[in-house]
Every structure is written in C-alpha cells, then in structure tokens.
Amino acid sequence: MNTNQKLQRWLPCKSRCEMAGAASFFLSLKDCAILINGPRWCATIAEREMARVEKKYERRIFCSEVKEIDLLYGADDALLLGLEEVKKECNPKMIAVINSCSVSLIGDDIQGICHRANLACEIIAVDAGGLKGEFWEGYQEALDKILDLVTAKVKVKKEVVRKNRVNLFGWCNNYPNWQGDLAEIKRMLISCGIEVGVCLGADETSLAEMMQLPLAACNIVLSPELGVEAAKRLAEEWGQDYLIAPTPYGMQCSIAWLNRIAEKLQINICTEKLETEIDINQEKLDQAIFQLKADYKNFGFGDVYLTLPYGVAYGIVEALKTEFPEFNDIYLKIEGPNKAEYPMIQGVRAWQVKQDTLSVEEAGISLVLGDWQTRLEVGQYDRMIFKNFLMPMQGVPVAERPYAGVLGWKHFMAEVIEVFHVIAYLHPAKVEK
C-alpha cells in the first residue's frame, strides 16, 4: 500500500484553492452573491483575491462568521444568519454557499440547512473545502451545479440549432487580460461569420442567457482545465458537439484556429478582413525586428520560461514556435491539470525545478511568462522580459488590453520589443552593438 498516495488528497493546495475557483465562476454570474461558510479570515482572503480581478466583486462576498464553538457543535445558526444578511444587503437572485476547509471537515449537511432558510431566491451549496482541491476543481464544481439548474429547465430542440453558432467554454475572470482577450476572440469569430452564443465564465452572464446554450452547434473549449468536463456532459445529455481549441495567440495561429472551428462546424468562412489586418501588422513587426538586428550584432533571445494553465500554454507555445524571433529552448511548467485527452504540446522541455535555469547559457535575454513566483525562480532579472500570464493583475490592470488573437499579438510583440530596447540600454554588455 502506498501511504503517501492515500494522504495526497489532504495536502494543502499548491496554488489557488478550490474555494477561489468556485467563487470565480459564481461571481461571473449576474445577480449572484457568495456566502463563504467559514471563519472571517477565509472570506477576507477570498475578498482580496476577487477584488484584484474586479473591485465590484468584493461587495458580493459575505461570510457566515463561523466561530470555534460552531466547529464543535455545527454551523447551522451561523449559516442561516449569514443567508439572511446576504438577502437583506443585496437581494440577489442567487446565493452560492461555499464551504471553507474548516466547516467542510465537520460534515454539516449544508444543502439541508440552506433549504431551511426559506428565502425567495435560488441557493446553491458547494463543498469547496477540506483541503481537497485546487482552483480548477472548484471552478468545475461550481459550473456543474449551475448546469444542473440549466439542464433541469431547458428544453433541447434540435431544429432550432444554428449551424454557425458556437458557445465558449472554460473562460475565467481570474486569468489575466480576460476582458480584452475575450473581446478579441469574439471579434475574430464574428468577423468571419461565426456567431458567438454563451460564454461560460464571462462577467455578467445571466441564467437567462445560459438557457440559450442548446442553440449552438458546437461548444468551443478554450481552457480544457476549466471547461472540458462541462462540454463532455452536454455532449452526453444533449448530443451537443464540442471542440478543444485552446485560446489562440499569434496572427497566423489565430487564422489556423478559426479554420479549425469552421471545419468542425462544416461551414465556409471568409478570413480576408483579418488577413489584410495581419499583413499590415506583420509588415510593421518585420520592420521593427529588422531594425533590432541592424542595431545589435547578437540580437536574439535566450530561453523561454513558462508557468501557465494548459489553455494558455498551448496557444502561446504554438505562437512562439512560429511567429516569435529567434530563441533557444522553451521550458514549460503546467499550472493545473494536463490530461492525455488534451492536444499534445510539442517542442518544449519540462521545467520542474529552479536548477533547470542554472546550466542555461548566459547569452540572450530570457522571456518569462507566468506569475511573480516564476520570475523569482528564473532570476537573472537584468536579462529578463517578464509578463504576467497566470495570476490576476496587481496594481492597475488594463483589462481591455488583449494578448490573444491578432490584435493581442501586436500588443504583445510591441511590449516585448520595447522592453528589449530598455534592457539593451541599461545593460549594453548583454546585447553587443
């Protein structure tokens, strides 16, 4: 018997917890408030994380203020009082009760207690505690609870399905640049005649909108770690097709991504408008790269270090391999699940420990995409171009700026080139003129 394996499920999560994932999805729903069923410090942590995404979210997070005595004798009274407070304060159409670790361990019948509240709104209970899961599990569990409501109410009529309409699955307001990236993805789809239906996880999505899920011919899974289980469920229950097509990055990669979707839908699309836009942008990028090569004798990049969720990693790696200037190797660490059913990410080296960076040749400027921990692990700050692609933005986020798609790649490359100039100016020995 492998004892370590049995104990593994009780280890604390290594990144963001399951409770944060559930909160992230529920807060994307219009007129939904959250009640953290646990001590105040749990709710405070959740409020802080969600406020970094959208300041308005912290006003929709409440706490049942569970005390030590409640953990001994049950948190019924604290939960019922908390539900009454939420209803009184913001009168939501839905309240999501999310257990913290401490309450989860005592085994209260949360759903039964919620039924006793007798409030004139939908109440959903999610057990997201017990030290048993990470962000992705919490998101999936919350989404599954909402699909329970939708599938119980909606009537699927095959004759009204629109063959050029898609839903987007696996979107998340806790991923950086979520607002701008989603706008760019929708823009590209619409520009070539593909209708965008429901985007699960997008901000301000209503239950009424989700009732239109069956109208789409296919569900496009942008982040499999978040949305593939929901897509598989609807494929089984409704016969609705799905396609794992991770978030596109790069210009030509975005065209290829659109063509994959069109092939799945069995429709013809026109990408001429986007290709004209790409030609204009590519000419400017080529000119900028040509100037860098003229200015610096040993122009080029060193290694690329990525710590990313799968849905971002796949698209970024494809774009880097085909549309980025010269570099050495790509070191990739997947944050969250990376299952065999997902398309394989090729042309990368596994990056597990900091020691991987110690033997790397010093020449070249590294590209680092991940969070601040990734930046610390790589080190060598004087030759690093770092972009946050993992955690919610710190400071003042520019939510409408995309990195995905055609427009996003132009933004991304412009920023990379700008930082390259700065490093070359501050540390001329790194890039010989």
C-alpha positions as CSV (number, residue, x, y, z in Angstrom):
1,M,0.0,0.0,0.0
2,N,1.3,3.4,-1.0
3,T,0.5,5.5,2.1
4,N,1.8,8.8,0.6
5,Q,-0.8,8.4,-2.3
6,K,-3.6,8.0,0.2
7,L,-2.6,11.1,2.1
8,Q,-2.1,13.2,-1.0
9,R,-5.7,14.3,-1.1
10,W,-5.3,16.0,2.3
11,L,-2.3,18.1,1.4
12,P,-2.9,21.8,1.1
13,C,-3.3,23.1,-2.5
14,K,-0.1,24.3,-4.1
15,S,-1.6,27.4,-5.7
16,R,-5.0,29.0,-5.6
17,C,-7.6,26.9,-3.7
18,E,-10.8,25.2,-4.7
19,M,-12.8,27.9,-2.9
20,A,-11.3,30.6,-5.1
21,G,-12.2,28.7,-8.2
22,A,-15.8,28.2,-7.2
23,A,-16.0,31.9,-6.2
24,S,-14.5,33.0,-9.5
25,F,-17.2,31.2,-11.5
26,F,-20.1,32.2,-9.3
27,L,-19.1,35.9,-9.4
28,S,-19.1,35.8,-13.2
29,L,-22.9,35.3,-12.9
30,K,-25.2,38.3,-12.9
31,D,-27.2,38.8,-9.7
32,C,-25.3,36.2,-7.8
33,A,-23.8,36.7,-4.3
34,I,-21.5,34.4,-2.4
35,L,-21.6,33.4,1.2
36,I,-18.3,31.9,2.5
37,N,-19.4,29.4,5.1
38,G,-16.3,29.6,7.4
39,P,-14.2,31.9,9.6
40,R,-13.8,35.6,8.8
41,W,-10.2,35.1,7.6
42,C,-11.3,32.7,4.8
43,A,-13.7,35.3,3.5
44,T,-11.1,38.0,3.8
45,I,-8.6,36.0,1.6
46,A,-11.4,35.4,-1.0
47,E,-12.4,39.1,-1.0
48,R,-8.8,40.1,-1.5
49,E,-8.3,37.7,-4.4
50,M,-11.5,38.6,-6.2
51,A,-11.1,42.3,-5.7
52,R,-7.8,42.1,-7.6
53,V,-9.9,40.8,-10.5
54,E,-12.8,43.2,-10.2
55,K,-13.3,45.7,-7.4
56,K,-17.1,45.2,-7.5
57,Y,-16.8,41.5,-6.7
58,E,-15.8,42.1,-3.0
59,R,-19.2,43.8,-2.5
60,R,-20.9,40.5,-3.4
61,I,-18.9,38.3,-0.9
62,F,-20.2,37.7,2.6
63,C,-19.2,35.5,5.5
64,S,-21.1,33.3,8.0
65,E,-18.6,34.2,10.7
66,V,-18.2,30.6,11.9
67,K,-16.6,30.5,15.4
68,E,-14.6,27.8,17.2
69,I,-17.7,26.6,19.1
70,D,-19.6,26.2,15.7
71,L,-16.9,23.8,14.5
72,L,-17.6,21.7,17.6
73,Y,-21.4,21.7,17.6
74,G,-22.3,22.6,14.0
75,A,-22.6,25.8,12.0
76,D,-26.3,25.8,11.4
77,D,-27.2,29.0,13.1
78,A,-24.2,30.9,11.7
79,L,-25.1,29.8,8.1
80,L,-28.8,30.7,8.5
81,L,-27.9,34.2,9.9
82,G,-25.4,34.7,7.1
83,L,-28.0,33.8,4.4
84,E,-30.5,36.3,5.9
85,E,-27.8,39.0,5.9
86,V,-26.9,38.4,2.2
87,K,-30.6,38.6,1.2
88,K,-31.1,41.8,3.2
89,E,-28.0,43.5,1.9
90,C,-28.1,42.9,-1.8
91,N,-31.3,40.9,-2.5
92,P,-29.7,38.6,-5.2
93,K,-31.5,36.2,-7.4
94,M,-29.0,33.5,-6.4
95,I,-26.8,32.9,-3.4
96,A,-23.8,30.5,-3.7
97,V,-22.8,29.0,-0.3
98,I,-19.2,27.9,-0.4
99,N,-17.7,25.8,2.4
100,S,-14.3,26.7,3.7
101,C,-11.9,24.0,4.8
102,S,-12.7,24.1,8.5
103,V,-16.5,23.7,8.0
104,S,-16.1,21.1,5.3
105,L,-14.2,18.9,7.8
106,I,-17.1,18.8,10.4
107,G,-19.6,17.3,7.9
108,D,-22.6,19.6,8.2
109,D,-25.5,19.0,5.8
110,I,-25.1,22.4,4.1
111,Q,-27.7,21.8,1.4
112,G,-30.3,20.7,4.0
113,I,-29.5,23.8,6.1
114,C,-30.0,26.0,3.1
115,H,-33.4,24.5,2.4
116,R,-34.4,25.6,5.9
117,A,-33.6,29.2,5.1
118,N,-36.8,29.5,3.0
119,L,-35.5,32.6,1.1
120,A,-37.2,33.8,-2.1
121,C,-34.1,33.1,-4.2
122,E,-32.0,30.2,-5.6
123,I,-29.5,28.8,-3.1
124,I,-26.6,26.6,-4.3
125,A,-24.2,24.9,-1.9
126,V,-20.7,23.9,-2.9
127,D,-18.3,21.9,-0.7
128,A,-15.0,23.6,-1.7
129,G,-13.1,22.9,1.4
130,G,-11.5,20.1,3.3
131,L,-8.0,20.7,1.8
132,K,-9.1,18.6,-1.1
133,G,-8.8,20.6,-4.3
134,E,-7.3,23.5,-6.3
135,F,-8.7,26.3,-8.3
136,W,-9.7,24.2,-11.3
137,E,-11.7,21.7,-9.3
138,G,-13.7,24.5,-7.6
139,Y,-14.5,26.2,-10.9
140,Q,-15.7,22.9,-12.4
141,E,-17.8,22.0,-9.4
142,A,-19.5,25.5,-9.4
143,L,-20.1,25.2,-13.2
144,D,-21.6,21.7,-12.8
145,K,-24.0,23.0,-10.1
146,I,-25.2,25.7,-12.5
147,L,-25.6,23.2,-15.3
148,D,-27.8,21.2,-13.0
149,L,-30.2,24.2,-12.9
150,V,-30.0,24.8,-16.7
151,T,-30.4,21.2,-17.8
152,A,-33.4,20.8,-15.5
153,K,-35.2,23.8,-17.0
154,V,-34.2,24.0,-20.6
155,K,-35.8,22.0,-23.5
156,V,-33.4,21.0,-26.2
157,K,-34.9,21.4,-29.7
158,K,-32.6,20.2,-32.5
159,E,-34.5,22.0,-35.2
160,V,-33.5,25.4,-33.8
161,V,-29.8,24.8,-33.6
162,R,-27.8,27.4,-35.6
163,K,-25.1,25.7,-37.6
164,N,-22.7,28.7,-37.5
165,R,-23.2,29.4,-33.8
166,V,-20.7,28.4,-31.0
167,N,-20.6,28.7,-27.2
168,L,-17.3,29.4,-25.5
169,F,-16.4,27.1,-22.5
170,G,-13.6,27.4,-20.0
171,W,-13.3,31.2,-19.8
172,C,-12.2,32.7,-16.5
173,N,-12.2,36.2,-15.0
174,N,-9.2,35.1,-12.8
175,Y,-6.9,34.8,-15.8
176,P,-5.0,38.0,-16.7
177,N,-6.3,40.0,-19.6
178,W,-9.6,38.1,-19.6
179,Q,-11.7,41.0,-20.7
180,G,-9.5,42.1,-23.6
181,D,-8.7,38.6,-24.7
182,L,-12.4,37.6,-24.8
183,A,-13.3,40.7,-26.8
184,E,-10.6,39.9,-29.4
185,I,-11.7,36.2,-29.6
186,K,-15.3,37.3,-30.2
187,R,-14.2,40.0,-32.7
188,M,-12.3,37.4,-34.8
189,L,-15.2,34.9,-34.8
190,I,-17.8,37.4,-35.7
191,S,-15.6,39.0,-38.5
192,C,-15.6,35.7,-40.4
193,G,-19.3,34.9,-39.9
194,I,-19.3,32.7,-36.8
195,E,-22.0,33.6,-34.3
196,V,-21.0,33.7,-30.6
197,G,-23.6,32.4,-28.2
198,V,-23.0,31.9,-24.5
199,C,-19.6,32.3,-22.9
200,L,-19.5,30.4,-19.6
201,G,-17.3,32.2,-17.1
202,A,-17.6,35.6,-18.8
203,D,-18.5,38.5,-16.5
204,E,-22.2,39.4,-16.0
205,T,-23.5,36.2,-17.6
206,S,-27.2,35.6,-16.6
207,L,-29.1,32.4,-16.1
208,A,-31.5,33.5,-18.8
209,E,-28.5,33.7,-21.3
210,M,-27.4,30.2,-20.2
211,M,-30.8,28.8,-21.2
212,Q,-29.7,29.6,-24.8
213,L,-26.8,27.1,-24.6
214,P,-28.6,24.5,-26.8
215,L,-28.9,26.9,-29.7
216,A,-25.2,26.5,-30.6
217,A,-24.0,23.7,-32.9
218,C,-20.7,23.3,-31.0
219,N,-19.1,24.2,-27.7
220,I,-15.5,25.6,-28.1
221,V,-13.4,24.7,-25.1
222,L,-10.8,27.5,-24.7
223,S,-9.4,26.2,-21.4
224,P,-9.8,22.4,-21.1
225,E,-8.8,22.5,-17.4
226,L,-11.9,24.6,-16.8
227,G,-14.5,23.7,-19.4
228,V,-14.0,20.2,-20.9
229,E,-15.9,18.3,-18.3
230,A,-18.9,20.6,-18.8
231,A,-18.6,20.2,-22.6
232,K,-18.5,16.4,-22.3
233,R,-21.5,16.5,-20.0
234,L,-23.6,18.4,-22.6
235,A,-22.4,16.1,-25.3
236,E,-23.7,13.1,-23.4
237,E,-27.0,14.7,-22.2
238,W,-27.9,16.9,-25.3
239,G,-25.8,15.4,-28.0
240,Q,-24.1,18.8,-28.4
241,D,-20.7,18.6,-30.2
242,Y,-17.6,20.2,-28.7
243,L,-14.0,21.0,-29.8
244,I,-11.0,21.6,-27.6
245,A,-9.5,24.6,-29.2
246,P,-7.2,26.4,-26.7
247,T,-7.0,30.2,-26.6
248,P,-5.3,31.4,-29.8
249,Y,-2.2,33.6,-29.7
250,G,-0.2,34.8,-32.7
251,M,-1.6,36.1,-36.0
252,Q,-1.3,33.1,-38.4
253,C,-2.1,30.8,-35.4
254,S,-5.3,32.7,-34.9
255,I,-6.3,32.1,-38.6
256,A,-5.5,28.4,-38.2
257,W,-7.6,28.4,-35.0
258,L,-10.6,29.9,-36.9
259,N,-10.2,27.4,-39.7
260,R,-10.3,24.5,-37.2
261,I,-13.6,25.8,-35.8
262,A,-15.1,26.3,-39.3
263,E,-14.1,22.7,-40.2
264,K,-15.8,21.4,-37.1
265,L,-18.9,23.3,-37.9
266,Q,-18.7,22.2,-41.6
267,I,-19.1,25.8,-42.8
268,N,-17.1,28.1,-45.1
269,I,-15.7,31.3,-43.6
270,C,-14.0,34.4,-45.0
271,T,-10.9,35.5,-43.2
272,E,-9.9,38.1,-45.8
273,K,-10.6,41.0,-43.5
274,L,-8.4,39.6,-40.8
275,E,-5.6,38.6,-43.2
276,T,-5.5,42.1,-44.5
277,E,-5.1,43.3,-41.0
278,I,-2.4,40.7,-40.4
279,D,-0.5,41.9,-43.5
280,I,-0.4,45.5,-42.2
281,N,0.6,44.5,-38.7
282,Q,3.2,41.9,-39.8
283,E,4.9,44.5,-42.0
284,K,5.4,46.7,-39.0
285,L,6.6,43.9,-36.8
286,D,9.1,42.7,-39.5
287,Q,10.4,46.3,-39.8
288,A,10.9,46.5,-36.1
289,I,12.7,43.2,-35.9
290,F,14.9,44.1,-38.9
291,Q,15.9,47.3,-37.1
292,L,16.8,45.4,-33.9
293,K,19.0,43.1,-36.0
294,A,20.7,46.1,-37.6
295,D,21.2,47.8,-34.2
296,Y,22.5,44.8,-32.3
297,K,25.1,42.3,-33.6
298,N,24.0,39.4,-31.4
299,F,20.3,40.1,-31.4
300,G,18.2,37.2,-30.2
301,F,16.5,35.8,-27.2
302,G,17.8,33.2,-24.7
303,D,15.4,30.7,-23.2
304,V,11.7,31.0,-22.7
305,Y,10.2,30.0,-19.3
306,L,6.5,29.4,-19.0
307,T,4.4,28.7,-15.9
308,L,0.8,28.6,-17.4
309,P,-2.5,26.8,-17.3
310,Y,-2.9,24.4,-20.2
311,G,-5.5,26.6,-22.1
312,V,-3.0,29.4,-22.3
313,A,0.2,27.3,-22.6
314,Y,-0.9,25.5,-25.8
315,G,-1.7,28.7,-27.8
316,I,1.4,30.6,-26.5
317,V,3.8,27.8,-27.4
318,E,2.4,27.4,-30.9
319,A,2.7,31.2,-31.5
320,L,6.3,31.3,-30.0
321,K,7.4,28.5,-32.3
322,T,6.1,30.0,-35.5
323,E,5.8,33.8,-35.0
324,F,8.5,34.9,-32.5
325,P,12.1,35.9,-33.2
326,E,15.0,33.5,-32.6
327,F,15.3,31.9,-29.1
328,N,16.9,28.8,-27.6
329,D,14.5,26.5,-25.7
330,I,11.1,26.6,-24.2
331,Y,10.8,25.4,-20.6
332,L,7.2,24.8,-19.6
333,K,5.5,24.0,-16.3
334,I,1.8,23.5,-16.5
335,E,-0.2,25.0,-13.6
336,G,-3.1,22.7,-13.0
337,P,-4.3,19.6,-14.9
338,N,-2.7,18.4,-18.2
339,K,-4.6,15.3,-19.3
340,A,-3.9,12.9,-22.1
341,E,-7.1,13.9,-23.9
342,Y,-5.8,17.4,-24.4
343,P,-3.9,18.1,-27.6
344,M,-0.2,17.5,-27.0
345,I,2.1,20.5,-26.5
346,Q,5.2,19.7,-28.6
347,G,8.6,21.4,-28.8
348,V,9.0,22.2,-25.1
349,R,11.2,21.0,-22.2
350,A,9.6,20.1,-18.9
351,W,10.6,22.6,-16.2
352,Q,10.1,21.4,-12.7
353,V,12.9,22.9,-10.5
354,K,14.9,26.0,-10.3
355,Q,18.1,24.1,-11.1
356,D,17.0,23.9,-14.8
357,T,17.9,27.6,-15.1
358,L,21.4,27.2,-13.7
359,S,23.0,25.5,-16.6
360,V,21.5,27.7,-19.2
361,E,23.9,29.7,-21.3
362,E,24.1,33.3,-20.1
363,A,23.8,34.9,-23.6
364,G,20.5,36.3,-24.7
365,I,17.5,37.9,-23.0
366,S,15.0,35.5,-21.4
367,L,11.3,35.7,-22.0
368,V,9.3,34.7,-18.8
369,L,5.5,34.3,-18.8
370,G,3.8,33.2,-15.6
371,D,3.4,34.9,-12.2
372,W,5.9,36.6,-9.8
373,Q,7.0,33.2,-8.4
374,T,8.0,32.2,-11.9
375,R,10.1,35.4,-12.2
376,L,11.8,34.6,-8.8
377,E,12.6,31.1,-9.9
378,V,14.2,32.1,-13.1
379,G,16.2,35.0,-11.6
380,Q,18.7,36.9,-13.7
381,Y,16.5,40.0,-13.7
382,D,18.8,42.1,-15.7
383,R,18.3,40.0,-18.8
384,M,14.6,39.1,-18.4
385,I,11.4,40.2,-20.2
386,F,8.6,39.3,-17.8
387,K,4.8,39.3,-18.5
388,N,2.1,38.2,-16.0
389,F,0.1,35.4,-17.7
390,L,-1.1,33.5,-14.7
391,M,-2.4,35.4,-11.7
392,P,-4.8,38.3,-11.5
393,M,-3.0,41.6,-12.2
394,Q,-1.5,43.5,-9.3
395,G,-1.6,47.3,-9.3
396,V,-3.8,49.0,-12.0
397,P,-4.9,46.3,-14.5
398,V,-5.6,47.3,-18.1
399,A,-8.4,44.8,-18.5
400,E,-9.3,45.8,-22.1
401,R,-5.8,45.1,-23.4
402,P,-5.6,41.7,-25.2
403,Y,-2.7,39.4,-25.7
404,A,-4.7,36.7,-27.5
405,G,-5.6,36.8,-31.2
406,V,-4.5,39.0,-34.0
407,L,-4.7,42.3,-32.1
408,G,-3.3,40.7,-29.0
409,W,-0.1,39.5,-30.7
410,K,0.6,43.0,-31.9
411,H,0.3,44.3,-28.3
412,F,2.4,41.5,-27.0
413,M,5.2,41.9,-29.5
414,A,5.2,45.7,-29.2
415,E,5.7,45.4,-25.4
416,V,8.5,42.7,-25.8
417,I,10.4,44.9,-28.3
418,E,10.1,47.9,-26.1
419,V,11.4,46.1,-23.0
420,F,14.3,44.6,-25.1
421,H,15.4,48.2,-26.0
422,V,15.3,49.2,-22.3
423,I,17.4,46.2,-21.3
424,A,19.9,46.8,-24.1
425,Y,20.2,50.4,-23.0
426,L,20.6,49.7,-19.3
427,H,22.9,46.7,-19.8
428,P,24.7,47.2,-23.1
429,A,27.1,44.3,-22.3
430,K,24.1,41.9,-22.7
431,V,23.4,42.9,-26.3
432,E,26.5,44.0,-28.2
433,K,26.0,46.8,-30.7
